[in-house]
Amino acid sequence: MSSISKVARSREDKIFDFINFTLLTIFLIAILYPLWFVIIGSISNPDRIFAGDVLFLPKDITFEGFQRIFADGKIWMGYRNTIIYTVLGTTVNITLTLMAAYALSRKDLFGGKVIMLLLVFTMFFSGGLIPTYLVVKQLGLVNTMWAMILPKAVAVWNLIVVKTFFEMTIPKDLLEAAKMDGCTNFNFFRRIVLPLSKPIIAVMVLFYAVGHWNSYFDALIYLNDEGLYPLQLVLRSILVQNEASISMVSDLESYAAQKRIAELIKYGVIIVATLPLLIVYPFIQKYFVKGVMIGGIKG
């Protein structure tokens, strides 16, 4: 069979494969090289970076940037807050999304189509930033950790994907058989639906967790207490406003030395902020494509 397929390949097929492989390789390099440069730049001598000597391998390796990053209290504070927001927020997101999606996937839900229509309506027309801020303020959530969690407790698109997954994966006969055995709706959801939904749960955990981990705009709007700042807002101060970098290099008298170390810190904080997600992703990668494909076939 393999020999027949090899003979059957035409010249046009080989040209197409070559072009396809070339383009994908270029795209891969364009994506991976900036990440690689950040890694080697974080441990290279800044003078060699400014001189253009650092291209593919680090030069004059130094870990001073990471030493100053981990010695700064704001980084650890941001890490702590972000972990809290991510874990607690994702738990709230997953709980509400799964429960709402399962209810909406049931044909016997009274007014289910109307509820779904109202939810989809919010995807196209939102209240806007100022009305949303006023609602959050009236609820007393401003300058609290709940301002980072409750306003975005459910993403409608994720809700639709999970609802579609339930409709395609959970047979009606399974529910009827469970009811005949005296199983309640809640027990059916907890004991049967959830164990069968591991792929889509893993996908939703990834989506929500990444959203919480990378969130900084909500903190910029709703939080005034630096003790509640997430890591990404601390990172923004370092990369954009250069505030934390100045505090980290205040012991250096020379302005030139401060700028050199500040460059190391900028590269280092990017790695520090993204490393946890890069570590977690491989463990749920096997569920990712399967969950998205199953949940996204039917709208």
C-alpha positions as CSV (number, residue, x, y, z in Angstrom):
1,M,0.0,0.0,0.0
2,S,2.8,2.4,0.9
3,S,4.6,1.7,-2.4
4,I,1.5,2.4,-4.4
5,S,0.9,5.7,-2.6
6,K,4.5,6.8,-3.3
7,V,4.2,6.0,-7.0
8,A,0.8,7.8,-7.2
9,R,2.3,11.1,-6.0
10,S,2.5,13.5,-8.9
11,R,5.0,16.3,-9.5
12,E,2.4,18.9,-8.5
13,D,1.9,17.1,-5.2
14,K,5.6,17.3,-4.4
15,I,5.8,21.0,-5.4
16,F,2.8,21.6,-3.1
17,D,4.4,19.8,-0.2
18,F,7.6,21.7,-0.7
19,I,5.9,25.1,-0.7
20,N,3.7,24.1,2.2
21,F,6.6,22.9,4.3
22,T,8.6,26.0,3.4
23,L,5.9,28.4,4.4
24,L,5.1,26.5,7.7
25,T,8.8,26.5,8.5
26,I,9.0,30.3,8.0
27,F,5.9,30.8,10.2
28,L,7.4,28.5,12.9
29,I,10.7,30.4,12.9
30,A,8.8,33.8,13.0
31,I,6.9,32.6,16.1
32,L,9.7,30.8,17.9
33,Y,12.6,33.1,17.3
34,P,11.3,36.1,19.3
35,L,10.6,33.7,22.2
36,W,14.1,32.3,21.9
37,F,15.6,35.8,21.7
38,V,13.9,36.8,25.0
39,I,15.3,33.7,26.7
40,I,18.9,34.2,25.5
41,G,18.6,38.0,26.0
42,S,17.6,37.5,29.7
43,I,20.9,35.8,30.5
44,S,23.3,37.7,28.1
45,N,25.5,40.7,28.7
46,P,23.4,43.8,27.8
47,D,26.4,45.3,26.0
48,R,26.5,42.4,23.7
49,I,22.8,42.7,23.0
50,F,23.1,46.4,22.2
51,A,26.1,45.6,19.9
52,G,24.0,43.1,18.0
53,D,26.2,40.1,18.9
54,V,23.3,38.1,20.5
55,L,21.4,36.4,17.7
56,F,21.1,32.7,18.3
57,L,23.2,32.0,21.4
58,P,23.7,33.9,24.7
59,K,26.9,35.9,25.1
60,D,28.7,36.4,28.4
61,I,26.0,34.6,30.4
62,T,24.8,36.4,33.6
63,F,21.9,35.7,35.9
64,E,21.9,39.1,37.6
65,G,18.6,40.1,36.0
66,F,16.8,37.1,37.5
67,Q,18.5,37.6,40.9
68,R,17.2,41.2,41.0
69,I,13.7,40.1,39.8
70,F,13.3,37.4,42.5
71,A,14.7,39.8,45.1
72,D,11.9,42.3,44.4
73,G,8.8,42.0,46.6
74,K,6.4,43.3,44.0
75,I,7.1,40.3,41.7
76,W,6.2,37.8,44.5
77,M,3.2,39.8,45.5
78,G,2.0,39.8,41.9
79,Y,2.6,36.1,41.6
80,R,0.6,35.4,44.7
81,N,-2.3,37.6,43.6
82,T,-2.3,36.2,40.1
83,I,-2.4,32.6,41.3
84,I,-5.3,33.4,43.6
85,Y,-7.2,35.2,40.8
86,T,-6.5,32.3,38.3
87,V,-7.4,29.4,40.6
88,L,-10.4,31.0,42.2
89,G,-11.6,32.7,39.0
90,T,-11.2,29.6,36.9
91,T,-13.1,27.6,39.5
92,V,-16.0,30.1,39.4
93,N,-15.9,30.2,35.6
94,I,-15.9,26.4,35.2
95,T,-18.6,25.8,37.8
96,L,-21.0,28.4,36.3
97,T,-20.3,27.6,32.7
98,L,-20.8,23.8,33.1
99,M,-24.0,24.2,35.1
100,A,-25.5,26.8,32.7
101,A,-24.4,25.0,29.6
102,Y,-25.9,21.7,30.8
103,A,-29.2,23.4,31.7
104,L,-29.4,25.1,28.3
105,S,-28.6,21.8,26.5
106,R,-31.7,20.2,28.0
107,K,-34.7,20.5,25.7
108,D,-37.1,20.4,28.6
109,L,-35.7,23.7,30.0
110,F,-38.6,26.2,30.0
111,G,-37.6,29.4,28.1
112,G,-34.2,27.9,27.1
113,K,-34.3,29.5,23.6
114,V,-35.1,32.9,25.0
115,I,-32.4,32.7,27.6
116,M,-29.9,31.6,24.9
117,L,-31.0,34.5,22.7
118,L,-30.4,37.0,25.5
119,L,-27.0,35.5,26.2
120,V,-25.9,35.7,22.5
121,F,-27.2,39.3,22.4
122,T,-24.6,40.3,24.9
123,M,-21.9,39.1,22.5
124,F,-22.8,41.8,20.0
125,F,-24.0,44.6,22.3
126,S,-22.4,45.3,25.6
127,G,-23.0,48.1,28.1
128,G,-19.5,49.6,27.6
129,L,-16.7,50.4,29.9
130,I,-18.3,53.2,31.9
131,P,-21.6,51.5,32.6
132,T,-19.8,48.3,33.6
133,Y,-17.5,50.2,35.9
134,L,-20.6,51.9,37.5
135,V,-22.2,48.5,38.0
136,V,-19.1,47.1,39.6
137,K,-18.8,50.1,41.8
138,Q,-22.5,49.9,42.9
139,L,-21.9,46.3,43.9
140,G,-19.0,47.4,46.1
141,L,-16.5,45.3,44.2
142,V,-14.0,48.2,43.3
143,N,-10.6,47.6,44.9
144,T,-11.4,44.1,45.9
145,M,-10.3,40.8,44.4
146,W,-13.8,40.0,43.3
147,A,-13.6,42.7,40.7
148,M,-11.2,40.5,38.9
149,I,-13.5,37.5,39.0
150,L,-17.2,38.2,39.1
151,P,-17.7,40.6,36.2
152,K,-16.4,38.0,33.8
153,A,-17.7,34.9,35.6
154,V,-19.1,33.4,32.4
155,A,-17.9,33.8,28.8
156,V,-20.8,33.4,26.4
157,W,-18.7,31.9,23.6
158,N,-17.3,29.2,26.0
159,L,-20.9,28.6,27.2
160,I,-22.0,27.9,23.7
161,V,-19.1,25.5,23.0
162,V,-19.8,23.5,26.2
163,K,-23.5,23.5,25.5
164,T,-22.8,22.1,22.0
165,F,-20.5,19.5,23.5
166,F,-23.3,18.3,25.9
167,E,-25.8,18.1,23.1
168,M,-23.6,16.0,21.0
169,T,-22.0,13.8,23.7
170,I,-24.7,13.1,26.3
171,P,-27.4,10.9,24.7
172,K,-31.0,11.5,25.7
173,D,-31.5,7.8,26.4
174,L,-28.8,7.9,29.0
175,L,-30.8,10.5,31.0
176,E,-34.0,8.6,30.6
177,A,-32.3,5.4,31.8
178,A,-30.8,7.2,34.8
179,K,-34.2,8.6,35.7
180,M,-35.8,5.2,35.6
181,D,-33.2,4.1,38.2
182,G,-34.2,7.0,40.4
183,C,-31.3,9.3,39.6
184,T,-32.0,13.0,40.1
185,N,-30.9,15.7,37.7
186,F,-28.1,16.9,40.0
187,N,-26.7,13.4,40.5
188,F,-26.9,12.7,36.8
189,F,-24.9,15.9,36.1
190,R,-22.4,15.1,38.8
191,R,-21.9,11.4,38.4
192,I,-22.4,10.9,34.6
193,V,-22.1,14.2,32.7
194,L,-19.0,15.5,34.4
195,P,-16.9,12.3,34.0
196,L,-17.8,12.2,30.3
197,S,-16.9,15.8,29.8
198,K,-13.2,15.7,30.8
199,P,-11.9,16.9,27.3
200,I,-14.1,20.0,27.2
201,I,-13.5,20.8,30.9
202,A,-9.7,20.7,30.2
203,V,-10.2,23.1,27.3
204,M,-12.3,25.5,29.3
205,V,-9.8,25.4,32.2
206,L,-7.1,26.3,29.8
207,F,-9.1,29.1,28.2
208,Y,-10.2,30.7,31.4
209,A,-6.9,30.2,33.2
210,V,-5.0,31.9,30.4
211,G,-7.4,34.7,30.4
212,H,-7.1,35.3,34.2
213,W,-3.3,34.9,34.1
214,N,-2.9,37.5,31.3
215,S,-5.5,39.9,32.6
216,Y,-4.2,43.3,33.5
217,F,-6.8,45.8,32.1
218,D,-9.5,44.9,34.7
219,A,-6.9,45.4,37.4
220,L,-5.9,48.7,35.9
221,I,-9.6,49.9,36.0
222,Y,-10.9,48.4,39.2
223,L,-7.9,48.2,41.6
224,N,-6.1,51.0,43.4
225,D,-4.4,49.0,46.1
226,E,-0.9,47.9,45.0
227,G,-1.3,44.9,47.3
228,L,-4.0,43.5,45.0
229,Y,-2.1,44.0,41.8
230,P,-1.7,40.9,39.6
231,L,1.6,39.9,38.1
232,Q,0.6,41.2,34.7
233,L,0.0,44.7,36.1
234,V,3.4,44.6,37.8
235,L,4.9,43.4,34.5
236,R,3.3,46.3,32.7
237,S,4.9,48.7,35.1
238,I,8.3,47.2,34.3
239,L,7.9,47.1,30.5
240,V,5.9,50.2,29.9
241,Q,6.4,52.6,32.8
242,N,9.8,51.3,33.9
243,E,8.8,51.8,37.5
244,A,9.8,48.5,39.0
245,S,13.0,48.4,37.0
246,I,14.1,51.6,38.6
247,S,13.4,50.2,42.1
248,M,15.3,47.1,41.3
249,V,18.5,49.0,40.1
250,S,18.4,51.8,42.6
251,D,21.5,50.5,44.3
252,L,23.5,51.2,41.1
253,E,25.0,54.7,41.0
254,S,25.7,54.9,37.3
255,Y,22.8,55.6,35.0
256,A,24.4,53.5,32.3
257,A,24.6,50.5,34.6
258,Q,21.0,51.0,35.6
259,K,19.9,50.9,31.9
260,R,22.0,47.8,31.3
261,I,20.4,45.8,34.2
262,A,17.0,47.2,33.3
263,E,17.2,45.5,29.9
264,L,18.0,42.1,31.6
265,I,15.0,42.6,33.9
266,K,12.7,43.3,31.1
267,Y,13.6,40.1,29.3
268,G,13.5,38.2,32.6
269,V,10.1,39.3,33.7
270,I,8.6,38.1,30.5
271,I,10.0,34.6,31.1
272,V,8.9,34.7,34.8
273,A,5.3,35.6,33.7
274,T,4.9,33.0,31.0
275,L,6.8,30.1,32.4
276,P,3.9,28.6,34.5
277,L,1.6,28.4,31.6
278,L,4.3,26.8,29.4
279,I,4.7,24.2,32.2
280,V,1.0,23.4,32.6
281,Y,0.0,23.4,28.9
282,P,1.7,20.0,27.9
283,F,-0.3,18.2,30.6
284,I,-3.7,19.2,29.1
285,Q,-2.6,19.4,25.5
286,K,-4.1,15.9,24.7
287,Y,-7.6,17.2,25.6
288,F,-7.3,20.5,23.8
289,V,-7.9,19.7,20.1
290,K,-10.5,17.0,20.9
291,G,-12.5,19.3,23.1
292,V,-12.5,22.2,20.7
293,M,-13.4,20.1,17.7
294,I,-16.3,18.3,19.5
295,G,-17.6,21.5,21.0
296,G,-17.3,23.6,17.9
297,I,-18.9,21.5,15.2
298,K,-22.4,22.5,15.9
299,G,-23.4,26.1,16.7
